[in-house]
Amino acid sequence: MIQVDAMFPVMVAKDLVALKDFYETMFGFKAVFYDPSFYLHLVSPQSGIQLGFLVPNHASQPSFLQPLMDTSGYVISFEVKDAATSYAEAQKQNLNVVMDMKDESWGQRHFMVQDPAGFKIDIVQHMETK
């Protein structure tokens, strides 16, 4: 068995400068590795959540990691304690809200925003189901 210590997605995207600013400003992530011509690695000091972003067509990477990712059908989910407060903050910050807040029958309250690369972020609160 392979022992896993951490997990994080690495998404191939343009404009690491904009992504760094977005995730640091909106979600409190910190860049632990940042070379805007190559790679951005972010960690949330509060939760330890990690995200990686790789520029397309980087010569050091194998061919399957060179194309931009298709952002359709890919969602990053962030669990929050209070979706309503998060939604109000997203609106206050003029984030690109691509799905308004709604309650789901399976016990979630959530909404979605879009980051500068086009990735959707599902801001989710788990509710008590009756």
Backbone as JSON Lines, residues from 0, in Angstrom:
{"i":0,"aa":"M","n":[0.84,-1.18,0.0],"ca":[0.0,0.0,0.0],"c":[0.89,1.25,0.0]}
{"i":1,"aa":"I","n":[0.46,2.26,-0.74],"ca":[1.17,3.54,-0.77],"c":[0.58,4.44,0.32]}
{"i":2,"aa":"Q","n":[1.42,4.92,1.21],"ca":[0.99,5.82,2.29],"c":[0.89,7.24,1.75]}
{"i":3,"aa":"V","n":[-0.29,7.83,1.83],"ca":[-0.52,9.18,1.33],"c":[-0.51,10.16,2.49]}
{"i":4,"aa":"D","n":[0.25,11.25,2.36],"ca":[0.33,12.27,3.41],"c":[-0.52,13.5,3.13]}
{"i":5,"aa":"A","n":[-0.79,13.78,1.87],"ca":[-1.59,14.94,1.5],"c":[-2.16,14.72,0.11]}
{"i":6,"aa":"M","n":[-3.15,15.52,-0.24],"ca":[-3.75,15.45,-1.57],"c":[-4.06,16.86,-2.01]}
{"i":7,"aa":"F","n":[-3.78,17.16,-3.27],"ca":[-4.17,18.45,-3.84],"c":[-4.26,18.32,-5.35]}
{"i":8,"aa":"P","n":[-5.21,19.05,-5.94],"ca":[-5.29,19.05,-7.4],"c":[-4.23,19.98,-7.96]}
{"i":9,"aa":"V","n":[-3.77,19.68,-9.16],"ca":[-2.91,20.59,-9.93],"c":[-3.66,20.87,-11.22]}
{"i":10,"aa":"M","n":[-4.01,22.12,-11.4],"ca":[-4.81,22.52,-12.55],"c":[-3.94,23.32,-13.52]}
{"i":11,"aa":"V","n":[-4.03,22.99,-14.79],"ca":[-3.26,23.7,-15.82],"c":[-4.08,24.91,-16.24]}
{"i":12,"aa":"A","n":[-3.5,26.11,-16.0],"ca":[-4.23,27.35,-16.22],"c":[-3.27,28.49,-16.55]}
{"i":13,"aa":"K","n":[-3.79,29.49,-17.22],"ca":[-3.03,30.7,-17.52],"c":[-3.14,31.69,-16.37]}
{"i":14,"aa":"D","n":[-2.28,32.67,-16.38],"ca":[-2.3,33.83,-15.49],"c":[-2.23,33.46,-14.01]}
{"i":15,"aa":"L","n":[-1.1,32.91,-13.63],"ca":[-0.89,32.55,-12.22],"c":[-0.9,33.77,-11.31]}
{"i":16,"aa":"V","n":[-0.56,34.93,-11.85],"ca":[-0.59,36.16,-11.05],"c":[-2.02,36.43,-10.58]}
{"i":17,"aa":"A","n":[-2.98,36.37,-11.5],"ca":[-4.38,36.62,-11.14],"c":[-4.91,35.55,-10.19]}
{"i":18,"aa":"L","n":[-4.52,34.29,-10.43],"ca":[-4.98,33.21,-9.55],"c":[-4.42,33.37,-8.14]}
{"i":19,"aa":"K","n":[-3.16,33.71,-8.03],"ca":[-2.54,33.94,-6.71],"c":[-3.29,35.04,-5.96]}
{"i":20,"aa":"D","n":[-3.51,36.15,-6.63],"ca":[-4.22,37.27,-6.0],"c":[-5.62,36.87,-5.58]}
{"i":21,"aa":"F","n":[-6.34,36.17,-6.44],"ca":[-7.71,35.76,-6.16],"c":[-7.79,34.86,-4.92]}
{"i":22,"aa":"Y","n":[-7.01,33.8,-4.9],"ca":[-7.12,32.84,-3.79],"c":[-6.55,33.39,-2.48]}
{"i":23,"aa":"E","n":[-5.54,34.24,-2.56],"ca":[-5.02,34.86,-1.33],"c":[-6.01,35.88,-0.79]}
{"i":24,"aa":"T","n":[-6.57,36.71,-1.66],"ca":[-7.48,37.77,-1.22],"c":[-8.84,37.24,-0.79]}
{"i":25,"aa":"M","n":[-9.41,36.34,-1.57],"ca":[-10.78,35.9,-1.31],"c":[-10.88,34.77,-0.3]}
{"i":26,"aa":"F","n":[-9.85,33.92,-0.21],"ca":[-9.96,32.73,0.64],"c":[-8.83,32.59,1.65]}
{"i":27,"aa":"G","n":[-7.88,33.52,1.67],"ca":[-6.83,33.5,2.69],"c":[-5.71,32.51,2.45]}
{"i":28,"aa":"F","n":[-5.61,31.95,1.24],"ca":[-4.5,31.04,0.94],"c":[-3.18,31.81,0.94]}
{"i":29,"aa":"K","n":[-2.09,31.09,1.13],"ca":[-0.73,31.64,1.05],"c":[0.06,30.84,0.03]}
{"i":30,"aa":"A","n":[0.82,31.56,-0.78],"ca":[1.67,30.9,-1.77],"c":[2.9,30.33,-1.06]}
{"i":31,"aa":"V","n":[3.11,29.01,-1.15],"ca":[4.31,28.39,-0.56],"c":[5.35,28.12,-1.64]}
{"i":32,"aa":"F","n":[4.93,28.13,-2.9],"ca":[5.85,28.1,-4.04],"c":[5.19,28.92,-5.14]}
{"i":33,"aa":"Y","n":[5.95,29.86,-5.7],"ca":[5.37,30.72,-6.72],"c":[6.44,31.15,-7.71]}
{"i":34,"aa":"D","n":[6.27,30.7,-8.92],"ca":[7.06,31.16,-10.06],"c":[6.05,31.41,-11.17]}
{"i":35,"aa":"P","n":[5.7,32.68,-11.45],"ca":[4.62,32.97,-12.38],"c":[4.83,32.42,-13.79]}
{"i":36,"aa":"S","n":[6.04,32.02,-14.11],"ca":[6.3,31.44,-15.43],"c":[6.18,29.92,-15.43]}
{"i":37,"aa":"F","n":[5.84,29.35,-14.26],"ca":[5.84,27.89,-14.15],"c":[4.71,27.34,-13.28]}
{"i":38,"aa":"Y","n":[4.73,27.65,-11.96],"ca":[3.88,26.93,-11.02],"c":[3.52,27.8,-9.83]}
{"i":39,"aa":"L","n":[2.29,27.6,-9.32],"ca":[1.8,28.24,-8.11],"c":[1.26,27.16,-7.19]}
{"i":40,"aa":"H","n":[1.76,27.13,-5.95],"ca":[1.25,26.19,-4.95],"c":[0.75,27.0,-3.77]}
{"i":41,"aa":"L","n":[-0.53,26.8,-3.45],"ca":[-1.19,27.54,-2.38],"c":[-1.59,26.61,-1.25]}
{"i":42,"aa":"V","n":[-1.51,27.14,-0.02],"ca":[-1.94,26.4,1.16],"c":[-2.77,27.34,2.03]}
{"i":43,"aa":"S","n":[-3.87,26.83,2.55],"ca":[-4.67,27.58,3.51],"c":[-4.06,27.4,4.9]}
{"i":44,"aa":"P","n":[-3.61,28.48,5.54],"ca":[-3.05,28.36,6.88],"c":[-4.08,27.86,7.9]}
{"i":45,"aa":"Q","n":[-5.36,28.13,7.67],"ca":[-6.4,27.74,8.61],"c":[-6.72,26.25,8.53]}
{"i":46,"aa":"S","n":[-6.77,25.71,7.32],"ca":[-7.24,24.33,7.16],"c":[-6.2,23.36,6.6]}
{"i":47,"aa":"G","n":[-5.15,23.88,6.0],"ca":[-4.16,23.01,5.37],"c":[-4.54,22.59,3.95]}
{"i":48,"aa":"I","n":[-5.7,23.06,3.44],"ca":[-6.1,22.75,2.07],"c":[-5.05,23.28,1.11]}
{"i":49,"aa":"Q","n":[-4.76,22.5,0.06],"ca":[-3.74,22.88,-0.91],"c":[-4.33,22.9,-2.32]}
{"i":50,"aa":"L","n":[-3.84,23.83,-3.14],"ca":[-4.18,23.92,-4.55],"c":[-2.9,24.16,-5.34]}
{"i":51,"aa":"G","n":[-2.8,23.54,-6.5],"ca":[-1.67,23.79,-7.38],"c":[-2.14,24.23,-8.75]}
{"i":52,"aa":"F","n":[-1.39,25.15,-9.36],"ca":[-1.68,25.62,-10.71],"c":[-0.39,25.6,-11.51]}
{"i":53,"aa":"L","n":[-0.46,25.01,-12.68],"ca":[0.68,24.86,-13.59],"c":[0.36,25.57,-14.88]}
{"i":54,"aa":"V","n":[1.33,26.33,-15.42],"ca":[1.08,27.0,-16.7],"c":[1.07,25.97,-17.83]}
{"i":55,"aa":"P","n":[0.33,26.25,-18.9],"ca":[0.31,25.33,-20.04],"c":[1.62,25.4,-20.83]}
{"i":56,"aa":"N","n":[1.89,24.33,-21.54],"ca":[3.01,24.27,-22.48],"c":[4.37,24.49,-21.85]}
{"i":57,"aa":"H","n":[4.54,24.08,-20.59],"ca":[5.85,24.23,-19.94],"c":[6.73,23.06,-20.36]}
{"i":58,"aa":"A","n":[7.91,23.38,-20.85],"ca":[8.81,22.37,-21.43],"c":[9.22,21.29,-20.44]}
{"i":59,"aa":"S","n":[9.18,21.57,-19.15],"ca":[9.62,20.58,-18.16],"c":[8.57,19.49,-17.92]}
{"i":60,"aa":"Q","n":[7.35,19.7,-18.43],"ca":[6.25,18.79,-18.12],"c":[5.98,17.82,-19.26]}
{"i":61,"aa":"P","n":[5.48,16.63,-18.93],"ca":[5.12,15.68,-19.99],"c":[3.98,16.25,-20.84]}
{"i":62,"aa":"S","n":[3.82,15.74,-22.02],"ca":[2.85,16.29,-22.98],"c":[1.43,16.3,-22.43]}
{"i":63,"aa":"F","n":[1.05,15.34,-21.6],"ca":[-0.33,15.31,-21.09],"c":[-0.61,16.42,-20.08]}
{"i":64,"aa":"L","n":[0.43,17.09,-19.58],"ca":[0.24,18.21,-18.66],"c":[0.43,19.56,-19.34]}
{"i":65,"aa":"Q","n":[0.54,19.58,-20.64],"ca":[0.78,20.84,-21.33],"c":[-0.48,21.58,-21.76]}
{"i":66,"aa":"P","n":[-1.57,20.9,-22.15],"ca":[-2.75,21.65,-22.57],"c":[-3.48,22.3,-21.39]}
{"i":67,"aa":"L","n":[-4.14,23.42,-21.65],"ca":[-5.03,24.02,-20.66],"c":[-6.11,23.01,-20.29]}
{"i":68,"aa":"M","n":[-6.51,23.02,-19.03],"ca":[-7.62,22.16,-18.61],"c":[-8.93,22.73,-19.11]}
{"i":69,"aa":"D","n":[-9.84,21.87,-19.46],"ca":[-11.2,22.26,-19.77],"c":[-11.9,22.5,-18.43]}
{"i":70,"aa":"T","n":[-12.34,23.7,-18.2],"ca":[-12.94,24.03,-16.9],"c":[-14.39,23.55,-16.76]}
{"i":71,"aa":"S","n":[-15.0,23.12,-17.85],"ca":[-16.36,22.61,-17.74],"c":[-16.32,21.22,-17.11]}
{"i":72,"aa":"G","n":[-17.23,20.98,-16.21],"ca":[-17.28,19.67,-15.55],"c":[-16.28,19.5,-14.42]}
{"i":73,"aa":"Y","n":[-15.57,20.56,-14.06],"ca":[-14.6,20.49,-12.97],"c":[-15.0,21.52,-11.92]}
{"i":74,"aa":"V","n":[-15.12,21.09,-10.68],"ca":[-15.55,21.97,-9.6],"c":[-14.61,21.8,-8.41]}
{"i":75,"aa":"I","n":[-14.21,22.91,-7.82],"ca":[-13.48,22.92,-6.56],"c":[-14.52,23.21,-5.49]}
{"i":76,"aa":"S","n":[-14.62,22.39,-4.45],"ca":[-15.59,22.61,-3.39],"c":[-14.88,23.06,-2.12]}
{"i":77,"aa":"F","n":[-15.38,24.14,-1.54],"ca":[-14.9,24.63,-0.25],"c":[-16.06,24.56,0.73]}
{"i":78,"aa":"E","n":[-15.87,23.82,1.81],"ca":[-16.91,23.73,2.84],"c":[-16.76,24.91,3.79]}
{"i":79,"aa":"V","n":[-17.88,25.54,4.11],"ca":[-17.9,26.68,5.03],"c":[-18.92,26.42,6.14]}
{"i":80,"aa":"K","n":[-18.8,27.17,7.22],"ca":[-19.74,27.04,8.32],"c":[-21.06,27.75,8.03]}
{"i":81,"aa":"D","n":[-20.99,28.85,7.26],"ca":[-22.18,29.67,7.02],"c":[-22.19,30.15,5.57]}
{"i":82,"aa":"A","n":[-22.96,29.49,4.73],"ca":[-23.01,29.84,3.31],"c":[-23.62,31.22,3.08]}
{"i":83,"aa":"A","n":[-24.59,31.6,3.9],"ca":[-25.23,32.91,3.72],"c":[-24.23,34.04,3.94]}
{"i":84,"aa":"T","n":[-23.42,33.94,4.96],"ca":[-22.39,34.95,5.21],"c":[-21.36,34.96,4.09]}
{"i":85,"aa":"S","n":[-20.98,33.78,3.62],"ca":[-20.02,33.68,2.52],"c":[-20.61,34.26,1.24]}
{"i":86,"aa":"Y","n":[-21.89,34.03,1.0],"ca":[-22.56,34.56,-0.19],"c":[-22.59,36.09,-0.14]}
{"i":87,"aa":"A","n":[-22.9,36.64,1.01],"ca":[-22.91,38.1,1.17],"c":[-21.52,38.67,0.91]}
{"i":88,"aa":"E","n":[-20.49,38.0,1.38],"ca":[-19.12,38.46,1.15],"c":[-18.75,38.36,-0.33]}
{"i":89,"aa":"A","n":[-19.15,37.28,-0.98],"ca":[-18.89,37.13,-2.42],"c":[-19.53,38.28,-3.2]}
{"i":90,"aa":"Q","n":[-20.75,38.63,-2.83],"ca":[-21.43,39.74,-3.5],"c":[-20.74,41.07,-3.2]}
{"i":91,"aa":"K","n":[-20.35,41.26,-1.96],"ca":[-19.65,42.49,-1.55],"c":[-18.35,42.66,-2.32]}
{"i":92,"aa":"Q","n":[-17.65,41.53,-2.55],"ca":[-16.36,41.57,-3.25],"c":[-16.52,41.53,-4.78]}
{"i":93,"aa":"N","n":[-17.77,41.53,-5.25],"ca":[-18.06,41.48,-6.69],"c":[-17.46,40.26,-7.37]}
{"i":94,"aa":"L","n":[-17.49,39.12,-6.68],"ca":[-17.03,37.89,-7.3],"c":[-17.99,37.49,-8.41]}
{"i":95,"aa":"N","n":[-17.5,36.72,-9.35],"ca":[-18.33,36.24,-10.45],"c":[-19.17,35.06,-9.95]}
{"i":96,"aa":"V","n":[-20.36,35.37,-9.47],"ca":[-21.27,34.34,-8.97],"c":[-21.94,33.69,-10.17]}
{"i":97,"aa":"V","n":[-21.69,32.39,-10.36],"ca":[-22.24,31.67,-11.52],"c":[-23.44,30.8,-11.14]}
{"i":98,"aa":"M","n":[-23.69,30.64,-9.84],"ca":[-24.9,29.97,-9.36],"c":[-25.28,30.63,-8.05]}
{"i":99,"aa":"D","n":[-26.48,31.18,-8.0],"ca":[-26.95,31.81,-6.77],"c":[-27.12,30.78,-5.67]}
{"i":100,"aa":"M","n":[-27.15,31.26,-4.45],"ca":[-27.28,30.36,-3.3],"c":[-28.63,29.65,-3.34]}
{"i":101,"aa":"K","n":[-28.57,28.36,-3.02],"ca":[-29.81,27.59,-2.93],"c":[-29.63,26.46,-1.94]}
{"i":102,"aa":"D","n":[-30.76,25.97,-1.44],"ca":[-30.78,24.83,-0.53],"c":[-31.14,23.59,-1.33]}
{"i":103,"aa":"E","n":[-30.4,22.52,-1.09],"ca":[-30.64,21.25,-1.78],"c":[-31.35,20.28,-0.86]}
{"i":104,"aa":"S","n":[-32.15,19.4,-1.44],"ca":[-32.91,18.42,-0.65],"c":[-32.0,17.44,0.07]}
{"i":105,"aa":"W","n":[-30.78,17.27,-0.37],"ca":[-29.85,16.32,0.26],"c":[-29.06,16.95,1.4]}
{"i":106,"aa":"G","n":[-29.4,18.2,1.77],"ca":[-28.83,18.78,2.98],"c":[-27.66,19.73,2.76]}
{"i":107,"aa":"Q","n":[-27.62,20.4,1.63],"ca":[-26.58,21.4,1.4],"c":[-27.21,22.75,1.08]}
{"i":108,"aa":"R","n":[-26.55,23.78,1.55],"ca":[-26.82,25.15,1.1],"c":[-25.53,25.57,0.4]}
{"i":109,"aa":"H","n":[-25.64,26.04,-0.83],"ca":[-24.42,26.38,-1.54],"c":[-24.67,27.36,-2.67]}
{"i":110,"aa":"F","n":[-23.56,27.92,-3.15],"ca":[-23.54,28.79,-4.32],"c":[-22.19,28.56,-4.99]}
{"i":111,"aa":"M","n":[-22.06,29.06,-6.22],"ca":[-20.8,28.88,-6.94],"c":[-20.3,30.2,-7.5]}
{"i":112,"aa":"V","n":[-18.97,30.35,-7.43],"ca":[-18.28,31.48,-8.05],"c":[-17.29,30.91,-9.07]}
{"i":113,"aa":"Q","n":[-16.76,31.79,-9.87],"ca":[-15.78,31.38,-10.87],"c":[-14.48,32.14,-10.63]}
{"i":114,"aa":"D","n":[-13.35,31.42,-10.67],"ca":[-12.05,32.07,-10.47],"c":[-11.55,32.67,-11.79]}
{"i":115,"aa":"P","n":[-10.43,33.39,-11.79],"ca":[-9.94,34.03,-13.01],"c":[-9.61,33.07,-14.15]}
{"i":116,"aa":"A","n":[-9.34,31.81,-13.85],"ca":[-9.04,30.83,-14.9],"c":[-10.3,30.17,-15.45]}
{"i":117,"aa":"G","n":[-11.43,30.42,-14.83],"ca":[-12.69,29.83,-15.28],"c":[-13.13,28.62,-14.47]}
{"i":118,"aa":"F","n":[-12.35,28.23,-13.45],"ca":[-12.75,27.1,-12.61],"c":[-13.89,27.53,-11.69]}
{"i":119,"aa":"K","n":[-14.86,26.65,-11.54],"ca":[-16.0,26.93,-10.65],"c":[-15.64,26.49,-9.24]}
{"i":120,"aa":"I","n":[-16.05,27.3,-8.27],"ca":[-15.81,27.01,-6.86],"c":[-17.18,26.92,-6.19]}
{"i":121,"aa":"D","n":[-17.49,25.76,-5.66],"ca":[-18.75,25.51,-4.97],"c":[-18.52,25.78,-3.5]}
{"i":122,"aa":"I","n":[-19.18,26.8,-2.98],"ca":[-19.08,27.17,-1.56],"c":[-20.24,26.48,-0.86]}
{"i":123,"aa":"V","n":[-19.93,25.5,-0.01],"ca":[-20.93,24.57,0.49],"c":[-21.02,24.6,2.02]}
{"i":124,"aa":"Q","n":[-22.25,24.64,2.51],"ca":[-22.53,24.44,3.93],"c":[-23.38,23.19,4.05]}
{"i":125,"aa":"H","n":[-22.97,22.25,4.89],"ca":[-23.78,21.05,5.13],"c":[-24.8,21.38,6.21]}
{"i":126,"aa":"M","n":[-26.05,21.09,5.88],"ca":[-27.16,21.42,6.78],"c":[-27.64,20.14,7.47]}
{"i":127,"aa":"E","n":[-28.32,20.33,8.58],"ca":[-28.96,19.21,9.24],"c":[-30.17,18.79,8.42]}
{"i":128,"aa":"T","n":[-30.28,17.51,8.14],"ca":[-31.45,17.03,7.41],"c":[-32.46,16.47,8.41]}
{"i":129,"aa":"K","n":[-33.72,16.63,8.09],"ca":[-34.78,16.18,9.02],"c":[-35.32,14.87,8.59]}
